[in-house]
Amino acid sequence: MRSTRRGTAICENDRVTTAIPTLGADIGEILIDEAAINARVAELGAEVTRDYAGRDLVLVSILKGALPFLADLMRQIPLPLTLDFMEVSSYGAATTSSGMVRILKDLAKPIEGRHVLIVEDILDTGHTLAHIRGHLETQRPASIRLCALLDKPARRIIPIAVDYRGFEIADKFVVGYGLDYAERYRNLPFIGVLKPEVYAEAE
């Protein structure tokens, strides 16, 4: 196959194919590999199972980044539970949170009297999760706890407690396993540090 620039069409044996971008080429460092993620998610699932046995549990996932984490986590929780989703906006195509949180999609079902576990991909400034938690508290659930795959305490502006933490990471811009930059890289199976030159022009 002839080499080509990313995303362009090429001809090979009279067939037109599309060059597929290699997302891994934009990653400067693999911070947390797939095996480590799987092992930690299993441990978190065991903790949640122990703590919520006999309770009416609803997992509230924050779209879109937390979806892979939610899918793997819920399979590690052998309890009756339900799912609901919220979508918020605070990043856009930037690498840092704007601090302005907008709810794009609210819950589909009432949570009054239920035990809510917010499932999020990353906790950094605390703006987004503090806003979500305050919003959910007005709906009178029995309890609210937070499960975050990644915690970036160096970025914290608003104090917020993490009840279930996957990994604490340094202040690096990470993608993969649901986390994105401009809606890309979510499908990488690991957590990686994005090369600065990938987003330098947009900053």
N, C-alpha and C positions, 0 to 999 in steps of 0.2 A: 504494500500500500504506500502510495506517495505521501510525503509529509505535507501538511496544510495548516493554515492558520485556524485558530479555534472557531468552530461553528460554520465553516465554509463547506460547500459541496465539492466532492471529488469524483472522478470517474475511474473505475477499476473493472477491467474486463467488460466494458460497455454497460456497466451498472453504475447508477448514480447513488452515492451513499452520503451520509452526513457525518462529518467529523464530530465525535463526542468529546466535550471538554473533560479533561482530567482534573477534577476538583482538588485532588490531593496535591497537585503541583502548587496550589496557592497557600498551602499550609507550611508554616515555618517550623512548627514543633508539635508533636503529638503529646498533649498534656496528660490525658487519661485514656488508656486504650480500651478496646471493646471488652476484653476479659475483666478488667478492673471494674468497669461500669456494671457488667452483669453480676459480678460478685456482690457489689455494694447494693444494688437494687434488691437482690435476694435478701440481704440482711435487713434492709429497710422494710421489705414486705413482712418479714418475720416480726419485727417490732410493732408494726401497725396491727398485724393479726393479734398479737398478744394484748395490745392496749384497747382494741375495739371489739373484742369478743363479746357477743350478747348485746351490742349497740346497733342502732339504726344508722348505718354509715352511708354517707354520700361523698364521693370523690368529685371535687370541683376542679376541673383542669382549665388552665389558662391557655387559650389558643394563641398562636399555633405551635409555639416552641415546645410546650410540655407534652405534646402528643406521644412521641416515642417513649418518653419516661412513663407516662400514664399507662400506656399499653403494656409495658414490661412490668411495672409495679403492680397493677391490678391482678396480673396472673400469679403473683406471689402472695396474694391475700385470699386464702380460701374461706372467705366469709360472705354471707349475703350482703350485697352492696349495690348501690346505683351510681350512675354517672351523670354529671351535668357539666356544662361548659360556659365559660365567659371569654370574650375577646376584648382586649384593651389595646390602646395605642399609646406609646410613649417614646419610641425610638425612631419610627419611620425608616429612612435609609441611612441614618447616622450611626456612629459607633458608641455614642453616649446617650443616656436618657435625657429627654428634654425637661423632665420634671412635670410636664403637663400630661395628665392621665385622662384619657377619654374611654368610656365604656362603649364599645361597638356592638357587643352582643351580651345580653344579660341572661340569667338563668331561665330555663324553660319550666321548671317545677318549683313549688314552694319548698323552703327548707326549715320552716318553723318547727321547733321541737326535735330536729334531727341533728346528728353529729356530723359536722362538716370538716373534711380534710382538704385544704387547698393544695393542689399539686402544681408546682411551678418549676420551670427549668433553671432559673438563676435569680438570686437575690443580690442586688448590688446597692443602689442608693436607698432602697426601701420605699421610695415614692409610690411605685405601682402597687406593691403588696399592702402597704398601709391604706391606700385608697380602696382597694378591693375588700380588705378586711372590714373597714369601716362601713362600706356599702352592705356587706353581708350581715353585719351585726344588727342593722336596722330591721332585718327580716326574722329576728328572734330565734336563731337556731339554739339547740341545747348546748353546743360547744363549737368552737372553731379552732383548728390547729393548722400549722403550716408544714408542708413537706417540700423542701427545695433540693433539687439535685446538686446545684452548685451554690456556694456562698462566697461572695467577694467582699469581705468586711472592710477592706481598705477604701471602698467606694461609699460606705454607709453614711447617709445624711440623717435619715429618720430611723431611730432605734426600733427594731422589730425582732421579736423572738422567733427562732427557728426550732420547731419541735422535732423535726426529722431532717437531718442534713446528710446529703450524700458526700460531697467533697468541699473542703475549703480551698479556694484558689487565690493566687496573687492577682494583682490588677493588670490583667492582660485581656485583650479582646479575643474571645473564643467563639468558635463555631463548631457545628457538628452535633449529632444526636438530638436534632430538633432546633438547635440554635442557628441563627442565620445572620448573614449580612446581605441586605437588599434582597431578601427572600431566597438566597442561595445557600448551599452547604448544609441544609437541614438533614440530608440523606446520608451524610458521612456517619459511619458506625462508631466513631470515636470523638473525643473532645480535642480539638486542635486550636493552636494559636494562628490566627490569620496573619499572613505577611503584610507589613504596613504599606507596602507599595500597592497592594490591591485596593485599598481604600483611601490612599493619600490624596488623590485628586478630588475626592468628594468632600474632604474635611475642610 
